[in-house]
Amino acid sequence: MTGVHLEGVVAGYRGRPVLGPVDTELAPGVHALLGRNGAGKTTLMRVMAGVLPPIAGRVLIGGTDLAADREAKRAIGVLAHRAALSPQLSVRDNLEFWARVRGLDGARRAVRIREAAERFDIEGLLDRRTARLSRGQLQRADLARLTLTDPQVLLLDEPLTGLDPVSAERTRELVRSWGADRTVLYSTHSVPEALTLASRMLVLGGGTLTALPVAQDPAGEAEPSAYDLRTSRRAGAWERAEVGPDTTIGAYIAGLVAAGVEITDVRPVSTGTPTTRPTLEASIHQLLDDPS
């Protein structure tokens, strides 16, 4: 199983940072990425995909530096906000092209294209030019493209956009199955959707990434009274945060960030349990509303 490690990643455009430094590890599982428009979600995904070189820091895929070894990119599958399909080609020709790029031989190529088309119900669209597809049809075709091979790291930018309810639920099931043995980063604007799919929330705001765990039991237990945090006050070490009954962890973090303290990860103490989903949702909204 392949994980992702971001070490001191600073990213931006024309030398101007818009993100970071980011230090975090993404183990196999589903990690939801949330943030307001312009927070840097797409920038972070572009860096993790190896499309945008970081200004500083590095991205490790399974322990391999993405910038130093191009082969590491073969472990990554990307579903961007804009489909990676040529509008002038048919759906079939697009899938053929990407199957060749990913190194599938003739026999396996035909089987994988057929399986992907069946999974996303696009058999009847294979000979249609991509330019003639609806938004939902285009998204299903792009998801089929993504599943031609078996990437161990999946970067999904709002994968449910434009999908009908049946296709959306199939995609959710696929994301859950991927999370069993692969690393999935799932960008979405919907906090409730993220909570149904992910075991960890990554909230991006002000260029800083904050990680929050999710209770596996929707009913959950009481919010723990103590958390371990990685902050800029103690580089490379954890510090203990005691949270009183009248304060959520989100409010506590927002106060630290407002004081200029960078927080890269948050974990409940080992004797506690992850935050309940209603409490966690409130904490996430606090961070989204007050990223400073």
C-alpha positions as a printed Julia matrix, in Angstrom:
292×3 Matrix{Float64}:
   0.0    0.0     0.0
   1.33   3.41   -1.03
   1.11   6.51    1.14
   1.98  10.15    0.5
   4.22  12.36    2.62
   4.47  16.13    2.15
   7.59  17.65    3.67
   7.67  21.44    4.0
   5.81  21.92    0.73
   5.45  25.53   -0.38
   3.65  26.06   -3.69
   2.53  28.94   -5.84
   2.87  30.57   -9.23
   5.64  32.71  -10.72
   7.56  32.33   -7.49
   4.73  33.72   -5.36
   3.63  31.27   -2.62
  -0.08  30.67   -2.14
   0.22  27.49   -0.09
   2.37  26.21    2.73
   4.55  25.2     4.23
   2.56  21.96    4.41
   3.78  18.97    6.42
   1.45  16.0     6.54
   1.2   12.28    5.86
  -1.61  10.61    3.95
  -1.78   6.93    4.8
  -4.0    4.55    2.79
  -7.61   5.58    3.32
  -9.92   8.38    2.22
  -8.86  11.91    3.15
 -11.36  14.7     2.43
  -9.93  18.05    1.36
 -12.08  21.08    2.23
 -11.54  24.78    1.8
 -13.14  27.89    0.39
 -12.67  28.86   -3.27
  -9.14  30.13   -3.71
  -7.85  28.37   -0.59
  -5.36  26.37   -2.65
  -7.03  22.96   -2.98
  -6.31  22.67   -6.71
  -2.76  23.93   -6.18
  -2.16  21.24   -3.55
  -3.49  18.53   -5.86
  -1.36  19.76   -8.76
   1.74  19.56   -6.59
   0.84  16.06   -5.4
   0.26  14.96   -8.99
   3.69  16.19  -10.03
   2.22  18.76  -12.44
   3.3   21.82  -10.43
   6.82  21.7    -8.94
   6.86  23.0    -5.35
   8.75  26.2    -4.62
  10.19  24.44   -1.58
   9.87  21.04    0.09
   9.1   17.72   -1.53
   6.37  15.14   -2.11
   7.15  11.5    -1.37
   5.08   8.73   -2.97
   5.7    5.47   -1.16
   8.95   6.97    0.11
  10.1    8.06   -3.37
  10.68  11.73   -4.16
   8.17  12.6    -6.89
  10.5   15.2    -8.43
  13.49  12.86   -8.53
  11.8    9.78  -10.01
   9.27  10.19  -12.82
   8.23   6.56  -12.48
   6.64   7.46   -9.14
   3.97   9.33  -11.11
   2.69   6.01  -12.46
   1.28   5.3    -9.0
  -0.94   8.4    -9.2
  -4.38   8.7   -10.78
  -5.93  12.16  -11.17
  -9.51  13.24  -11.72
  -9.25  16.99  -12.27
 -12.1   19.51  -12.34
 -11.67  19.62  -16.13
 -11.9   16.21  -17.82
  -8.66  14.82  -19.28
 -10.43  13.88  -22.53
 -10.03  15.35  -26.01
 -13.34  16.87  -27.21
 -12.49  16.0   -30.82
 -12.14  12.26  -30.19
 -14.77   9.68  -29.41
 -15.02   8.31  -25.89
 -13.58   5.01  -27.13
 -10.59   6.72  -28.77
  -9.96   8.73  -25.61
  -9.95   5.58  -23.51
  -7.72   3.83  -26.06
  -5.27   6.72  -25.9
  -5.06   6.75  -22.11
  -4.82   2.96  -21.93
  -1.78   3.13  -24.22
  -0.26   5.97  -22.18
  -0.65   3.85  -19.05
   1.12   0.94  -20.74
  -1.76  -1.52  -21.28
  -1.21  -4.01  -24.12
  -3.85  -4.8   -26.72
  -5.64  -7.66  -24.96
  -5.71  -6.04  -21.53
  -6.59  -2.7   -23.09
  -9.8   -4.04  -24.64
 -10.84  -5.8   -21.43
 -10.19  -2.76  -19.23
 -12.06  -0.41  -21.57
 -15.06  -2.74  -21.63
 -15.05  -3.11  -17.82
 -14.7    0.63  -17.27
 -17.51   1.39  -19.73
 -19.81  -1.08  -17.99
 -18.96   0.22  -14.52
 -19.94   3.8   -15.43
 -22.75   2.93  -17.85
 -21.17   4.54  -20.93
 -21.3    1.6   -23.36
 -23.78   3.53  -25.49
 -21.49   6.59  -25.53
 -18.25   4.95  -26.68
 -18.59   6.06  -30.31
 -19.84   9.55  -29.5
 -17.47  12.52  -29.67
 -16.63  13.74  -26.2
 -17.63  17.29  -27.19
 -21.24  16.08  -27.52
 -21.49  14.69  -23.99
 -23.46  16.3   -21.18
 -21.59  17.35  -18.01
 -22.63  14.19  -16.21
 -21.77  11.93  -19.16
 -18.38  13.6   -19.44
 -17.69  13.02  -15.75
 -18.61   9.33  -16.07
 -16.33   8.97  -19.1
 -13.47  10.61  -17.19
 -14.04   8.3   -14.22
 -13.87   5.38  -16.65
 -10.54   6.75  -17.89
  -9.26   6.9   -14.31
 -10.15   3.25  -13.61
  -8.39   1.8   -16.66
  -5.41   1.03  -14.43
  -4.94   0.56  -10.69
  -3.29   3.72   -9.32
  -2.34   3.45   -5.65
  -2.78   7.18   -5.02
  -5.97   8.85   -6.25
  -6.48  12.61   -6.37
 -10.17  13.37   -6.94
 -11.32  16.96   -7.48
 -15.09  17.05   -6.81
 -15.76  13.68   -8.49
 -19.55  13.81   -8.05
 -19.99  17.01  -10.08
 -22.77  16.58  -12.64
 -23.54  12.97  -11.78
 -27.09  11.66  -11.47
 -28.0   10.07   -8.1
 -27.34   6.49   -9.27
 -23.94   7.32  -10.77
 -23.05   9.41   -7.72
 -23.76   6.52   -5.36
 -21.74   4.12   -7.53
 -18.85   6.55   -7.38
 -19.13   6.85   -3.59
 -18.98   3.06   -3.34
 -15.92   3.05   -5.59
 -14.2    5.69   -3.45
 -14.91   3.66   -0.3
 -13.48   0.51   -1.9
 -10.37   2.39   -3.03
  -9.85   3.64    0.51
  -9.5    0.08    1.79
  -6.01  -0.3     0.32
  -5.15   2.95   -1.5
  -4.56   6.57   -0.61
  -7.42   8.8    -1.75
  -7.52  12.59   -1.54
 -11.11  13.69   -2.14
 -11.76  17.4    -2.7
 -15.31  18.58   -2.04
 -17.28  21.65   -0.95
 -19.76  19.49    0.97
 -18.88  18.81    4.6
 -21.69  16.21    5.06
 -20.52  14.37    1.93
 -16.93  14.35    3.2
 -18.03  12.96    6.56
 -19.8   10.01    4.9
 -16.7    9.0     2.93
 -13.53  10.03    4.73
 -11.71   8.93    7.87
  -9.77  12.2     8.03
 -10.59  15.82    7.21
  -7.94  18.13    5.75
  -9.11  21.74    6.07
  -7.18  24.27    3.99
  -7.26  27.95    4.81
  -4.78  30.79    4.75
  -2.24  28.49    3.1
  -2.3   26.21    6.16
  -3.53  22.6     6.2
  -5.22  21.34    9.37
  -6.01  17.63    9.82
  -8.96  16.38   11.89
  -9.89  12.72   12.49
 -13.41  11.38   11.94
 -15.25   8.98   14.24
 -16.02   5.69   12.52
 -19.25   5.35   14.5
 -21.69   8.09   13.37
 -23.19   8.16   16.85
 -19.73   8.63   18.33
 -18.81   9.41   21.9
 -18.25  12.66   23.71
 -15.62  14.92   22.23
 -12.25  14.12   23.85
 -10.91  16.72   26.25
  -7.33  16.52   25.0
  -5.6   16.47   21.62
  -2.06  16.15   20.39
  -1.1   18.89   17.91
   1.86  19.5    15.66
   2.48  23.24   15.6
   5.13  25.71   14.55
   5.78  26.39   18.25
   7.38  22.94   18.58
   8.74  21.95   15.18
   8.78  18.17   14.69
   7.17  17.44   18.08
   3.68  17.0    19.43
   2.17  19.24   22.09
  -0.88  18.53   24.24
  -4.0   20.7    23.98
  -6.58  20.56   26.76
 -10.05  21.54   25.56
 -12.7   22.55   28.07
 -16.38  21.53   27.89
 -17.42  24.9    26.43
 -14.84  24.92   23.61
 -14.66  22.77   20.46
 -11.3   21.78   19.02
 -12.16  23.95   16.0
 -12.48  27.05   18.17
  -9.23  26.2    19.94
  -7.37  25.8    16.62
  -8.9   28.99   15.19
  -7.56  30.88   18.2
  -4.05  29.53   17.71
  -4.06  30.26   13.97
  -5.3   33.8    14.63
  -2.3   34.22   16.95
   0.05  33.21   14.15
   0.64  29.6    15.21
   0.72  27.15   12.27
  -0.95  23.76   12.91
  -0.25  20.83   10.61
  -1.95  17.9    12.33
  -4.45  17.19   15.11
  -5.06  13.85   16.81
  -7.18  12.91   19.82
  -5.17  11.51   22.72
  -4.89   7.74   22.65
  -7.3    7.34   25.57
 -10.0    9.35   23.8
 -12.14   8.81   20.73
 -12.4   10.82   17.52
 -14.7   13.81   17.57
 -18.4   13.06   17.05
 -19.62  13.92   13.58
 -21.97  16.75   14.61
 -19.19  18.3    16.69
 -16.61  17.74   13.96
 -18.87  19.32   11.34
 -19.19  22.41   13.55
 -15.41  22.49   14.01
 -14.8   22.26   10.26
 -17.23  25.09    9.57
 -15.42  27.17   12.19
 -12.12  26.62   10.43
 -13.65  27.38    7.02
 -15.3   30.56    8.31
 -12.21  31.77   10.16
  -9.09  30.44    8.36
  -6.93  33.31    9.6
